[in-house]
Amino acid sequence: MQLTSVRFGAELPAWVTAELDTVDPLLPDAESRMRLVHRLARRNHVEGTGGPFAAAVTDAATGEIISVGVNVVLASGLSSMHAEVVALCLAQAATGSWDLGGAGRPPVELTVNWRPCAMCYGATLWSGVGVLTVAGEGDEIEQLTGFDEGPMRDDWREQLEARGVRVRLDVLRAEAVDTFREYGERADVTVYNGGGRGRSPRSHADREGQ
């Protein structure tokens, strides 16, 4: 048997580099890191390069940017290319290690504009990050955008913290909700749930209200 594909890959949209050129490479606190993530998330959907999701990996102490990621599922044709996965993979490539929390390495922080989905929850757990900062949690993301976040455990935060990942919640939450609402109100959105389960976020919200 001859395999038709033996490699795959994804890359950040070109506009991300231009956006980062305007950002201080040291983001000293959780709010400044989240502001960058919100900027990237909103621009990602405005540019038409993916859904309204972004992530950043930074040195947890200094805020030095190690990598950023945006959702590139549609651009890459790969369902796993969520913002968290992209940011973590790029950070691992930059550091030359699959374990971002390995011996002798400073703790790193993953900042995302909502609680990770079921897949990204696992990716965060295995990456070695020491801190996870999220804008918020709850069903707003599914109601406003129509995206399926998967069967997350109710005790997801406790499970991460039991494994050495400190979780920080509700950092600039309102800004995240505003971006999701803006995305869901667009007439041209693509809700890329697998198995043909894509749906209009507005029709989903209507059903929830019935």
Number of C-alpha atoms within 10 A of each C-alpha: 3 5 5 6 6 6 5 8 8 13 13 19 17 9 13 15 11 10 13 14 9 8 11 13 14 15 21 16 12 18 15 16 25 26 19 22 25 25 17 26 26 23 22 22 20 14 11 13 20 26 28 27 27 30 31 27 28 26 22 21 13 14 20 17 21 20 20 28 29 32 29 25 18 15 15 17 12 13 13 15 23 23 29 30 22 24 26 28 20 19 25 19 12 11 13 10 13 15 16 22 16 13 8 6 11 15 18 24 27 25 29 31 33 23 23 23 17 15 16 19 18 13 17 20 17 14 20 21 26 23 23 24 24 24 25 23 14 9 10 16 22 16 22 23 27 25 22 19 16 11 9 13 11 8 8 15 17 14 13 19 15 10 12 14 20 16 17 15 15 15 22 18 17 11 18 29 18 14 22 24 19 16 21 25 14 13 10 10 18 19 18 18 15 9 6 8 11 14 17 20 25 18 13 16 17 11 10 9 8 5
